[in-house]
Amino acid sequence: MLPSLLPCKRICVPCSYPGKNIIIKIDENSNNPNYLAFIIWHQQGKKDITAVQLCETQNFVCKLLDRSYGAVWTTTSPPRGPLSLRMLFSDDDEETWLIPVNNIPEDWKPGNTYDSGVQVNL
């Protein structure tokens, strides 16, 4: 992994990725439709992502994901269809939910990256 793609931790100096959208990188061990793991790249600012929900875009049923380690989020039996993310950005003072513009496609593949369509500096 390139140094500029490392996820930020709350204990570090705020990360800065000017002009870069948040990217979702599907882990190579993912297996559609049984298991989904991904890392979130280009999170900038002082806040940490403390929760991630994966939602079906048709009926908006959401599933809270497990934080495996660092910026890696996982779930068994992910929802079907195009998937929308909800990310909770938190620090000691406040929490903010963010819903990216772009979805993870229904035919997501291990190793692929997907552009969220949003830049965040919280």
Phi, psi and chi 1 to 4 in degrees:
 res  aa     phi    psi   chi1   chi2   chi3   chi4
   1 MET       -  137.1 -171.1 -178.7  -43.2      -
   2 LEU   -72.0  144.3  -61.5  173.3      -      -
   3 PRO   -55.5  -34.4  -23.7   31.3      -      -
   4 SER   -72.2   -8.6   66.0      -      -      -
   5 LEU  -103.5    1.2  -59.8  178.5      -      -
   6 LEU   -68.3  140.1  -67.9  174.8      -      -
   7 PRO   -69.6  150.7   22.0  -29.3      -      -
   8 CYS   -86.8  146.3 -179.2      -      -      -
   9 LYS  -112.6  153.9  -55.9  -87.8 -170.2 -114.9
  10 ARG   -62.0  -23.4  -80.1  179.9   33.8  167.7
  11 ILE   -82.7   -5.0   58.6  174.1      -      -
  12 CYS   -97.5  171.6   69.2      -      -      -
  13 VAL   -62.7  142.3  173.5      -      -      -
  14 PRO   -50.3  134.4  -25.8   33.5      -      -
  15 CYS   -77.9  151.0  -64.6      -      -      -
  16 SER  -138.0  121.7  179.4      -      -      -
  17 TYR  -129.4   70.8  -57.4  104.1      -      -
  18 PRO   -55.0  131.8  -18.5   27.9      -      -
  19 GLY    74.5    7.8      -      -      -      -
  20 LYS  -110.3  131.7  -65.2 -169.7 -177.8  -95.6
  21 ASN   -77.7  157.7  -70.0  -13.5      -      -
  22 ILE   -64.4  133.9  -72.7 -179.8      -      -
  23 ILE  -116.5  139.0  -60.1  -67.2      -      -
  24 ILE  -105.1  118.2  -53.6  -58.2      -      -
  25 LYS  -107.4  115.2  165.0   85.1  164.9   63.3
  26 ILE   -73.8  126.8  -53.2  -63.9      -      -
  27 ASP   -64.5  144.1 -174.5   87.6      -      -
  28 GLU   -64.0  -20.0  -71.4   77.8    8.1      -
  29 ASN   -86.1   -1.6  -65.6  -46.0      -      -
  30 SER   -67.3  151.5  -64.7      -      -      -
  31 ASN  -142.3   97.6 -179.6    5.5      -      -
  32 ASN   -68.3  125.2 -165.5   -9.7      -      -
  33 PRO  -105.5   17.5   38.8  -35.8      -      -
  34 ASN   -92.7  -30.6  -57.1  -47.5      -      -
  35 TYR  -150.2  133.7  173.7   74.4      -      -
  36 LEU  -131.1  126.7  175.3   60.2      -      -
  37 ALA  -132.9  140.1      -      -      -      -
  38 PHE  -150.2  159.5   58.2   83.5      -      -
  39 ILE  -113.4  145.1 -172.5  166.5      -      -
  40 ILE  -101.7  119.4  -61.8  173.1      -      -
  41 TRP  -103.5  154.1  -75.2  -14.3      -      -
  42 HIS    67.6   33.9  -59.6  146.4      -      -
  43 GLN   -78.1  124.2  171.1 -160.4  -12.5      -
  44 GLN  -122.5  162.4   58.3 -177.1  -13.4      -
  45 GLY   104.7 -171.4      -      -      -      -
  46 LYS   -91.2  -19.2  -62.8 -176.9  -66.5 -175.9
  47 LYS   -83.9  150.7  -66.9 -172.9  179.3 -176.5
  48 ASP  -100.3  149.4 -169.9   23.5      -      -
  49 ILE   -82.6  113.2  -62.3  175.1      -      -
  50 THR  -103.8  -11.9   55.8      -      -      -
  51 ALA  -155.6  147.8      -      -      -      -
  52 VAL  -136.7  132.2  174.3      -      -      -
  53 GLN  -113.0  143.6  -70.2 -176.9  -30.6      -
  54 LEU  -113.2  124.4 -164.9   59.9      -      -
  55 CYS  -123.2  141.0  -54.5      -      -      -
  56 GLU   -71.0  134.9  -65.0  178.2    2.1      -
  57 THR   -78.7  -18.9   58.1      -      -      -
  58 GLN   -81.0  -47.4  -61.7  -59.9  -42.9      -
  59 ASN  -116.1    2.1   60.0   17.0      -      -
  60 PHE    60.5   25.8  -58.5  107.2      -      -
  61 VAL   -74.7  126.6  171.3      -      -      -
  62 CYS  -114.1  150.6  -64.4      -      -      -
  63 LYS  -127.6  128.6 -178.6  174.5 -174.3  174.3
  64 LEU   -75.8  130.0 -172.2   62.3      -      -
  65 LEU   -89.6  160.2  -57.4 -175.4      -      -
  66 ASP   -91.7  139.4  -63.6  -43.8      -      -
  67 ARG   -89.3  108.9 -172.1  176.6 -151.9  162.3
  68 SER   -70.1  -53.0  179.9      -      -      -
  69 TYR  -171.7  150.5   60.1   91.1      -      -
  70 GLY    49.4 -122.0      -      -      -      -
  71 ALA  -102.4   21.4      -      -      -      -
  72 VAL   -98.6  125.4  177.9      -      -      -
  73 TRP  -118.7  140.4  -62.2   88.3      -      -
  74 THR  -137.7  158.5   64.8      -      -      -
  75 THR  -159.0  144.9 -175.3      -      -      -
  76 THR   -93.6  152.3   55.0      -      -      -
  77 SER    50.2   61.2  -56.9      -      -      -
  78 PRO   -63.3  154.5   21.1  -28.8      -      -
  79 PRO   -56.9  159.1  -20.7   30.5      -      -
  80 ARG   -93.6  161.3  -54.4 -111.9 -171.2 -109.3
  81 GLY    84.7 -174.3      -      -      -      -
  82 PRO   -59.6  141.7  -18.5   28.6      -      -
  83 LEU  -118.7  133.0  -57.7  172.2      -      -
  84 SER  -102.4  142.1  173.4      -      -      -
  85 LEU  -101.9  150.4  -72.7 -179.7      -      -
  86 ARG  -128.6  125.7  -68.7  179.6   43.9  160.5
  87 MET  -118.5  133.5  -63.2  177.1  -80.9      -
  88 LEU   -99.9  115.4 -179.4   62.5      -      -
  89 PHE   -96.1  126.4  -71.2   80.2      -      -
  90 SER  -134.8  150.7  -56.5      -      -      -
  91 ASP  -140.5 -166.8   62.4   13.8      -      -
  92 ASP   -68.5  -18.9  -67.0  -25.8      -      -
  93 ASP  -103.4  -34.3  -61.4  -38.8      -      -
  94 GLU  -156.1  166.6   64.4  179.2  -16.4      -
  95 GLU  -127.9  142.9  -62.5  179.3  -27.5      -
  96 THR  -137.9  124.3  -55.7      -      -      -
  97 TRP   -85.3  139.7  -79.5   99.4      -      -
  98 LEU  -129.2  133.7  174.9   86.8      -      -
  99 ILE  -116.1  111.4  -57.9  172.1      -      -
 100 PRO   -61.0  157.1  -24.3   34.9      -      -
 101 VAL   -70.6  -43.8  176.9      -      -      -
 102 ASN   -94.1  150.5  -63.6  -25.5      -      -
 103 ASN  -101.2  162.3  -64.6  -37.5      -      -
 104 ILE   -80.9  127.0  -63.5  171.8      -      -
 105 PRO   -67.5  157.3   22.7  -29.4      -      -
 106 GLU   -57.4  -36.5 -179.9  174.2    7.9      -
 107 ASP   -96.1   38.6   62.7  -15.6      -      -
 108 TRP   -55.2  148.5   56.1  -95.4      -      -
 109 LYS  -129.9  143.3  -55.1 -118.0 -175.3  -46.6
 110 PRO   -56.5  137.8  -22.9   32.2      -      -
 111 GLY    89.4  -17.7      -      -      -      -
 112 ASN   -77.5  156.3  -77.5    6.2      -      -
 113 THR  -116.7  147.6   57.2      -      -      -
 114 TYR  -132.4  131.9  -59.6  101.7      -      -
 115 ASP   -81.4  125.9 -172.3  -34.0      -      -
 116 SER   -73.0  -20.4   70.3      -      -      -
 117 GLY    82.9    4.4      -      -      -      -
 118 VAL  -131.8  147.5  -66.0      -      -      -
 119 GLN  -109.5  137.6  -63.8  176.0   22.4      -
 120 VAL  -126.8  134.7  176.5      -      -      -
 121 ASN  -139.8   75.6 -166.9    5.8      -      -
 122 LEU  -106.5      -  -63.2  173.1      -      -
